[in-house]
């Protein structure tokens, strides 16, 4: 097995129950599930291991969305990008880039962008190597 570059990422929230309801729906649409849970404090999601944490800020301060920061979820295909986008909108996300090819990235890239209920920028994208090879 190749060691992944990233282990996990954490996003802060000011309303943990609302954020968990959102990510249960959105990540469930792409095969994610709760892996670790510390009730009232934090939950880690993943497909097999904890990769994406939603948490109250450890310092007790206000959680804020960072300008220029976003988190992208890798999915298998364009259908899953669209499923992620629709689930996110239904769960309360604001659209920030409809599903579609992003030729400025590469021909292989297909993604969507949204803002979660706390204002964090999230994305789902697929990578079609066959389109990269033909570009």
Secondary structure, 3 states (H helix, E strand, C coil): CCCCCCCCEEEECCCHHHHHHHHHHHHHCCCCEEEEEECCCEEEEECCCCCEEEECCCCCCCCCCCCCCEEEEECCCHHHHHHHHHHHHHCCCEEEEEEEECCCCCCCEEEEEEECCCCCEEEEEEECHHHHHHC
